[in-house]
């Protein structure tokens, strides 16, 4: 868990730096930097999605995952949970529904900042592979490199979105920590092709988050997260069916 702790502290430190520097950075510069991060996130998503070796598995996984996520409405559930945290630490807020919120001054809400940062830093190839590598081999190299990316993104996100980014560092510890622990039990039954497709589908979710960050879409990203785990069942089933043909 050492790598997970380093990753968490690195993201938190970046958020603190961003909050401190926030007052000295003009809003237009923050906005421009934020869009720059969004473009980089888009690149990460595209690069990861291209690693897929089975387009059918990806399509079925993203469809089934989105269906499950929408039926459970994970996005709404997450916003309710985070809003409960927000109400304990903030006072100004304008409720605009189930999705992202803004405060009384029109700024990005605690909830939206938390969700955006948590999705960016907890979903994708680095998290899955880094967690698996740490759990199986005690190798933290990927998590250490992820720490640099998370610290940089936290500085920019905190400067433009506020204190919700700092609290999101806790999500890194929880999500990555769970992956590290589960890796010791699941990895023996997860072939490399399945892990590859899981990362590719996760990268598609990352692309969706980038589109939201650029304000081009308003996707309920959390409702797509179950898709990341669909290849565990979809790929073996696909291989079985094609073997019968």
N, C-alpha and C positions, 0 to 999 in steps of 0.2 A: 504493500500500500504506500510505500515511500514515494513512488512516482506520482501517484494520485494526489498525495499531500502537496508535493512540489507544484503540480499543475494547478491545484486549487489556490494555493498561496500566491502563485504568479499572476493568476487572473485577478485575484483580490487586490494585489499590489498595483496592477495596471489600472484597475477601477479607481483606486484611491488617487493615483497620479492624475487621472483624467478629471476627477472631481475637483482636485486642487487647482489644476490648470484651467478649469472651465471658465472662470471669471476673466481670465486674460486672453481668451480666444473668442474672436467675433463670431456671431451666430452664422454668418455666411461661410466662414472658414470651417466651422463644425459641420455644416450641412454638406459642404464639398468633400470633406474628409470622410464623412459617413457614406456618401455615394461611392467614394473610392473603395471603401471596405466592401460595399455591396457588390461592386464589380469583381473584386478579388474573390468574394464568396461564390459568385456566379462561376468564375473560372474553376474553383475547387470542385464545385458541383458537376460541371461539365466534364472535367478531367476524370473524376471518379466514376461518373455514369458510363463513360466510354470503356471502362474496364470490363463491363458486362460481356459475357460470352454467350448469353442466351436471352435474346430479346423477348421471346414469348414468356419466359419466366419473369422477366421484369414487368411486362405489361400485366400479367395475371396478378403478380404480387402487389403492384401499386393499386390495381383495381380492387382486389379483395381487402387490402389494408385500408384503403379509403372508405370502403363500405362499412367495415367493422368500426373504424374510427368515427364515422358519421353516425352510425346507429348508437354508439356509446356516447357520442358528442364529447370526446375527450377535450376538445378545445374549450368548450364552455365550462367543463369541470375544472380544468386548469386555471382558467381566468377567475373562477369563483374562489379557488384555494388561494391564489396569489392576491386577489383583491382583499381577502381576509387579512393577509399580512400587511397589505398596503394601508388598510384602515387603522392599523395599530401604529404605523409610523408616519403617516401623512394626514393632512387635514383637508387640503383643497383638492376636490375631484369633481368632475362632471361625468355622470354615468351616461354613456352613449349606447348602451346595449351590451350584448354578450362579447363583442370583439374588443379591439384595442381602444383605450380610453385616453382622454386628455384632461389635464387639470384646469383649474379656473382661469389660468393665464394662457391656455392654448398650447401648452408644452406637452411633450410626450409623457404619458403617465408612468407611474412606478410599475404597474402591471405589464404594460406593453414593453417597457425597457427590460424587465425580467424575462419575459417570454422570448423576445427577440434574441437576447444574449444567450439564454439557456439553450435554445434550439441551435444557434450558431455554434456554440462551444461543446454541445453534448451529442450532436447527431452527425454521423459521418464516418469516413474511413479511419481517421486518426483515433477517434474514440473507440470504435469497435476493435480495430487491429491492435492499437496501443494497449487496450485493456486485456485482450487475449494474450498478447505477447508478454505482458507483465505477469499475468496470472499463471501462464504455462511455463515460462522460461526464466522469470525473474529479471527480464530485460526491459529496462525503462527508457530506452533510447527514443522510441517514438513518442512516449509521453513527455519526455524532456523537450523534444522539438515542438510538440504541440503547445507546450507551456509558452514558448516564445511567441507563437501566433496568437494565443489567447490573451497574453499580456498586452500585445500591441492592439488587438481589437478592443480590449477592455478600456484602454486609455481613450481611444477615439469614441467608442460607444458611450462611455461615462461622461465625456465632455459634451456630447450632443444629446444624450437621453436621460442622464441623471442617476440617482442613487440606486435605482432598481438593478442596474448593472452590477453593483457591488454584491447585492444579495444573491444574484444569479451564480456567483462563484460557488456557492454551496451546492448548486445542482451538479456541478462538475464532480465534486467529492462523492455525492450520492450515486449518480449514474455510472461514472467510471468505476467507482468502488464496487458496485454491484456486478459490473461486467467482469472485473478482475476475479471476484469470488466465484461467479458462475462459470467462468472459463475453465476452472479446474475440474468441473464436473461435466460440462457440455462439450468441450473441445474434442474429446475422443470420439464423439458421435457426429461431429460437424466436419465433413470433408472440405477440402480447400475450395472446390467449386461453389459450395453453399455459402461459405464466407465471402467469396468474391461477389456473388450476387447480392448478398446482404449489404455489402459496402456500396455496390452500384445503386441499389434502390435508395439507400440512405443518402447518396449523393443527389438523387432526384429531389428528395425532400429539401436538401440544402439549396438547390436551384430555386425551388418554390419560395424559400425564405428570402433569397436574394431579390426575387421579383417583388416581394412585399416590401423589402427595405428600399427599393427604388420607386415604390408607390405605383407600380405598374399593375399590380393585382392586389386582391384582398383575400388570399387563401387562408383557410383555417388549417394552419400547418400541423398542429397537434393531431388532427384527425387523419393525417397521412402517416404518422409515426408507426402504427402497427404494421404498415407495409414492409418495414425494414426486416421484420421477423418472418414474413410469409415465405421466403425462399427455403426455409427449413423444411417446409412441407411441400411446397410447389415444385421445387427442382427434382427431388426424388420421385414424385408422382409423374412428372414430365418424362424423366428417364425411363420409368417403368412402362408408360404408355407407348413411347416411341420404340421401346424394345419389342413390344408385341406386334408392331406394324411390320 
